[in-house]
Amino acid sequence: MARSKEACINHPQKFTARKCYYCKAPICTECQHNRFHHLFCRPGHAYLWRLGDLWARYKPTRELLWLGGFILLSNLMMFLFFYPPPSPPPMQKERTTRADSTYDSDKWRANFVQSRIAGRLQLVIEGRPNRALNVVHNGRIVQTLISGNGEMLKTLRLSPGKNSVAVWAMSADGKSGLVDSFSVFFNSARLKRLSRSVHYFKTTRKQVALTFDGGSSNKGTKEILDILKANDVQCTLFLTGRFMENFPQLVERMLTDGHEIANHTYNHPHATNLELDGTRQTRATMTERRFKSQLHRTDSIFTARFQQKLKPYWRAPFGEINREILTWAAEVGFRHIGWSARCDSWDWVRDPRSELYRSAVQIKEHFLTLEATKGLAGKIILMHLGSERKDDFPYETLEALIRELKRRGYQFIKISDFAEPLS
């Protein structure tokens, strides 16, 4: 009997029967890493499996481990005693500026102001007119400017670590000269943390997050809210700006019932080429300005209409994210909350002929089977507030699912209620 196919953990639109030999997550051909004659979802899992395999195969005794540690420590002490570290070579002087540094060279004036939180550097250049100026960032020309009588502004996005910036001027006769060059070191722990997508939580308790996305439809939302209230369950709801505009009464009820609201962009746009060619490259139509406007606009609508602030979380429409998009969202203060492996309910599929289609009963059985085999502690479940189905609505078995998981000892909590740090 052929093995059943499941959606790839990284590419939900691809189905595969292959699984990671270590964590058993479904992986398509693009995500497979062949190590030690097995397939893994990432090289790290291959080496973790190899380490466990060696440990189980040889099973070293406690005495052998102590002996190995003693030998290693002895060799290290002998190395440090007989081979002291060499004295460092004389440091070469490197021109590094501070945020208030100003340099004058050949009637040119270059200055910059650094925004440490947003990771931006605003370069201000003024000097001789009718000169072509090349701004070079980390060895790459990022913009060519023509100088006038006033000052020119150029905003650079800083990369983590060292950023080398140089400004070259070229006159009409073809002669070029260096106006200024400097280095800026940038590191933001806040951006690093916010730009990491969350798909599960570290917890030793039976806690699970039931989350719902609200796009443009409210068909079934009232029934879902009734079920959640009857069973005393509070959730994190990711809403678009248009949902807030079209159904303000429902949003008011969500807040009254104790749910928390997070960002789902304004009108649910595609952000990457995942649907077009299977890659996660940012779409040409999705600029940084447009993407940030999607988050800002939804945040402003919620604050103006409901006199509250959105939770600092967002969820990408269609699950389309990449490093650039996550960084853009982090710069405006939102961290991405995805869903755990195999925890997409697929309730958004409305065509019964589709391979992805799950009936209401199948959705319930899927999560109960997943709980029995893998457990749901720390997992994030994805469902939707609206449905385009004509019958067999997913919420018809939602109450039965909630009651059964409660019977098995699970507690439903919101994203912000998890005690352990986000994974």
N, C-alpha and C positions, 0 to 999 in steps of 0.2 A: 504494500500500500504506500502510495506516494506521501511524502511528508507535507503537511499543510503549510502554506506560505503566510508570512506575516509581514507587516510594514517595517521597513528598515528603521532602525533607531535614529538615524541621521537624515534619511530621505523618505518621509512618509509616503511619497507617491510611488515608491518602488517596493515590490514585494519579493520576498526571498525565503527560501527554506534553509539557508545557511545561518548558523549561529556562532557567536563567539565561544571558543572552547573554554574560556575562563568564566565569563559572566552570563553566558547563554543568551545575550541580546541578539536579535535578528540583525544581520548585516548584509547589504547588497555588495555587488562586486567592487564598487567604488570604495567601499569602506573596509574591505578585507585586507588584513596584513598576514602574510604567510610566514610563520616562525615555527621552528622546531616541528615541522611536518603537520602543523595544525593552523587553523584560521582564527584570528583574533580581531576585535574591533579597534584595538590600538596597540602599539608596541609595548606600552607599559604593562598591559594585561598579559602579554606573552611572557615577559620576564617574571611577573608575579607567579604565573602558573609554573614556570620552570623552577623557580625557587622552591615552591611548595612540592614539586615533583622530586627534586633532589633531596629535600628534607625527608619526605616520606620514604624514599628509596633507601637512604643510608642511615637514617635515624641515629644521629650522633648522640652518644651518652653525655651526661652532665660532666663527667671527668674529662672527656675529650674536648668539650667546649671550653672548660676552664684552662686546659693545657694550651689550646689554640690561642685563647685570649692572652695568656701569659707570654707565649712566644711572640705574638704580635706587639704587645706592649714593650717587651724587652728590645726587640729590633728597633722600634721607634725611638726609645731612649738612647740606644747606642748611636743611631743615625744623627740625632740632634746633638749628642756629645762630641762625636768625632767630625761631623760636617756642619759647622755653624753656618748660618745663612750669610751669603756674601753681602758686602756693603752695597747699598743701592747706588747706581750711577748718578752723576750730577744731573739734577732736573733741568730740562730745557724750559726756557721761559715760554709761556703760552699766553697770548693776549686774550684775556677774559674780561667781559664787562659786567657791570652791575646794572640794576634797573634804572639808575639815574646817571649812567655814564654818557658822556658827550665827547666826540672827537672832531677836530678841525683839521682838514688837510686840503691844501690848494683851493681855498675858498669854498670848500664843501663842508656841510654840517650834517652828521648822521646821529640820530638818537633813537632810543626805543623805550617802550613801556611794556612791561611784562605782566600779563594776567596769570597768576600762578594757579588759580583754581581751574579756570577754563583751558589752560594750556595754550594760550595765545600770546603772540609777541607782535606789538604794533610798531612797525618801523617808520620813522619820520626822516625824510631826506629833503634837504633844501640846498640850493647853491646855484651854479651857473645854468642859464637857460639853454635850450636847444641841444641837449645832450641825451644820448640813449643810455639808459641805466639798466643793467642786468642784475637782478637780485638772485643770488645763488644760495640755496639751502641744502646742506649736506651733499655738496657736489653736483646739484642739479639746478638748472635755471628754472625758477618758479614764475618769474614775470619779467617782462621788459617794459620799462617806463620811459616816457619822454619828459625831460625836466622842463619846467616853465619858470615863471618869476616867483611863484609861491612854493609852498612845501608840498610834498607828495607823501601819501600814506600807503603802507602795504602791511597787511595782517598775515602773519605766518602761523601755521599750526605747528606747535612744538612736538617733537617725537620724544619718547622716554629716553633719558640719558643725555648724551652730548649732542648739541645742535650747533653745527658750524654755519655761520652766515657771512656772506661777503657781498659787497656792492661794487660793481665795476662800471665805469663811465667811459663812453666812446664819443669822441667829437666828430664833426662833419668830415674832417680829413682822414678819418679812420684810425686815429690814435686812441688807444685805450689806456686806462690807468685805474688803479685800485683806490676807491674812495675810502672804504673801511672794511675791516674784517674782525670778527669776534666770535666767541663761543658762549653758549648758554646751556647750562645743565638743568634739566627739567625732570621732576619725578612727582607724581601725585598718587598717594595711597588711596585717596577717595575715588579717583577715576578708575584705578585698577579694580577696586572692590565693586563699584557700581557697574562696570562693564563686563562683569562675569554673569552669565545667564544662570538662573536657578532652575533646576529640574527635580530636585528632591531635597529633603532636610535630614539632618542627623538627629535621630531621636531614639531612645530606648523604650519609649512608651508607644502604645497603640493609638497613634494620632494620625489622621489623614485629612488632607485639605480637599474639599469638594469645591471646585471653582467653575464659574459660568461666564461665557462670553456673550455680550449683547451687541449685535451689529446694527441691522436696520429693521428687523422684524421683532414684533412682540407677541407673536402667535404662540401661546403656551406659557408666557411669562407669569401671568396671574396664577395659573395652576401650579407652577413650580414654587412660587412664593408661598402659596397656601400650604403646600406639602412641607416646605422647610419650616414654616411657623408652627404647624401642627406637631412637628417632631423636634422642635426646639433646636434647630440647626442654623448656625450663622456661617456665612460663606464670604469669600472674596469674589466680587463681581467686576469683570473688566468690560467697561462700556465705552462705546464710541460717542463722540460729540453729538452726532446726529440722533442717536438713541436718546440722549439726554434732552435734546431739543424737541423731539417728537413725542416722547412719553414721560414728561416731568412728573406726573402723578405716580407712575410706577417707581421712579427713582426716589421720590419722597417716601414711598412705602418701604423700599429697601433700607433706607436709612432708619426709619422708625422701627423696623424689625431687627435692627442690630447688625446688618450686613455692612461690609466695607467696600468702597468703590475705588477702582483703580483705572488706569488709562488704557484704552484700546484704539488709540489714534482718533482722528475726526471722522473720516469717511471710509476706513478700512481699505487702504490702497495696497497694491503690490509693491514691495520694496526691493526684491531681488529677482534674478532671472530663473529662479527655481522652477516655475511653471513652464517657462519657455524652453530651456535647454538643460535643466537639471543642475545648474551651477548656482552658487550662492553669491555671485557677483552682483553688486548693487546696480539696479536698473538705471539706464541713462536718464530716465525721466524723474528719478528720485534723487534730487539734490539735497545737500545738507540743509539748506534754508527751507525747502519744502517739508522735509521730514520733521525738523524741529518745530515748524509751524503746526504740523499735525498734533504734536503733543501739547504745545503751548495753547492752541485754540481749545482743545478739549478741557484742559486744566482751567482756562479762563471761564468757559461756559459753566463748569461745575461750581466754581467759586462764586460767580455772579448769581447763579440761580438758586443755589442751596446753602450759601453762606458757610461753606466748609472747604477744607483743602482735600484734594485727592490724596490717597495713599501714594507713597513714592515708588509705585510699581507700574509696569506696563507689560502688555502682552502683544507680540507682533501678529498682525493679521496673516493668516495662512501659515504661521510659524516661520516666516521668512526673516532670518537674521544673519548677520555676519559681523566680523570684528569692527568694521567701520560703522555700521548702524548701531551696534551696542555702545560704541564710544560716543556717538552723537547723542544718544539717549542719556548716557551717563553725564554728559556735559550740561544737560538741563535738569539733572537730579533724579532721573528715573532708572530703576533697575529692572531688567527683564525677568519675568516669571513665566517659564514654559510649563511643560507637563512631563510627568515621569514616563519612562519607557513602558509601552503597552497600555498607558492610561488615557489615551484618546478614545472616547466613547464612540466616535464615528457617528454620533447622532445627527451630524450635519448632512449626511448622505440621504437624499430623499428618493432616489430611484431604486426600487427593489431589485432591479436587474443588475445593479452594480456589484462588483466583487467586494466592495467595501461595506455594503449595506448590512446593517444589523437591526433586527427587529427590537422592539422594546424588551421582550423577554431575553433575547440574545445579549443585549447590553447588560442586563442584570446578571445573567449567568457568566458573562465574560469576567466581570469584576469579582464575583464570588469565587470563580475558579482561580483567578489570579491571586486572590487573597489566600486561598487554601494551599497554593503551590509556592508562591513567592513572598506573600505577605504584603500588606499595604502601609506598614508603618513608615511615616515620613514621605509618603508618595503624594503627588499632586494629580488629581483627576480633572480632566477637561470635559465639560459639557456646555451646552448652549441654551440661552434663554428663548430664542426663537426657533421655529421649525417650519419648513416649507412642505412637510409631508401632508398628504390628504387624510391619512389615517395612521394607525399604529404609532402614535406619538411616543417619543422616548420617555416623557415624564410619567407615563402610565404605570411603569414599574419602579419609579424612583423611590416611592415610599417603602415598597417592599425591600429594595436594596438597602436603604438607610436603616430600617429596623433589623435586618439580618446582620449587618455589620455591627450595629450596636449590641446585638445579642452575642456576637463574637468578641465583644470587649473593646470596640473601637470608639474613639471620640472624634467628632468632626470639629475642626477648628479653622480659624482664618489664617491667612498667610502671616499676618503680623503677630499671631499668637504663638508661633513656634519659639520655644525657649532657646534652642541651640542656634549658633550663627548659621547664616544662609550658606548652602553648599555651592 
